[in-house]
């Protein structure tokens, strides 16, 4: 069984490092884990400039580049120990309208990250995934499913050369730029109605802090080929609107193309390979192409195989955040940063 991996003193690169996750993750690394160096890899020079004003340069390196460019990735990955792959095109409607662009970044970009990591001898790679990759009905979800499959299969070629690949999957992130909360707050403050697509809709929710800490834990315990899934609460979209804008009119606008009523993070088809822990699930790889350690023990804890046919869905979750809980915490504020920090107190 693989020993616990310590990221202290390591060089860590984050693709898409100027995004909401990247900034929170880098702050966490600096405050708690003392890495040797952190490399922020992204394509937007303005966001990197703004990040430099907030974070400075000590222990950080800012590397302009695009995951579509494998040669640039190879340059950036030189002497890197750990890669966290967070770069992606994530907006569902934009992906539906620009499918080829989404494929170039999310699928071909994933393959480029894999090739560069193996070429440069990176020790561990974790790719961020989404609940939309499970039984996908939109292009974004389909590209992330392809990405997940690529990273799992990459162990066939990477492990013999010392590079392991795993995936972390979670749901909607409270406080991120793509969160619906700031959008609802703006509509509320402008006196406009709140549009929701279907009043039966549920979603998984996680805070940025919880997401970044979970990724850090998974880096320490991964053996290669796993999909790690944090146990997080669900929220009814009607409860969310009631908490944020109790006096606003709600318009039911109909489900958008590629949208589901409920999201799933462990499908029934993968239950036979899924271990349950008190705070997470681990889907182990179904592969004969490399010598994977199928021990149920991770970080000293033993997982229990779930029943065949088990699903982890936002609609049948046992853990919920209610409107009254959110109403108490969020109140009438429109600050997404406060929402994110306070939200974690009830989950």
Secondary structure, 3 states (H helix, E strand, C coil): CCCCCCCCCCEEEEECCCCHHHHHHHHHHHHHCCCCEEEEEECCHHHHHHHHHHHCCCCEEEEECCCCCHHHHHHHCCCCCEEEECCCCCCHHHHHHCHHHHHHHHHHHHHHHHHHHHHHCCCEEEEEEEHHHCCCCCHHHHHHHHHHHHHHHCHHHHHHHCCEEEEEEECEEECCCCCHHHHHHHHHHCCCCEEECCCCCEEEEEEHHHHHHHHHHHHHHCCCCCEEEECCCEEEHHHHHHHHCCCCCEEECCCCCCCCCCCEEECHHHHHHEEECCCEEEECCCCCCCCCCCCCEECCEECEECCCCCCEECCCCCCECCHHHHHHHHCCCCCHHHHHHHHCCCC
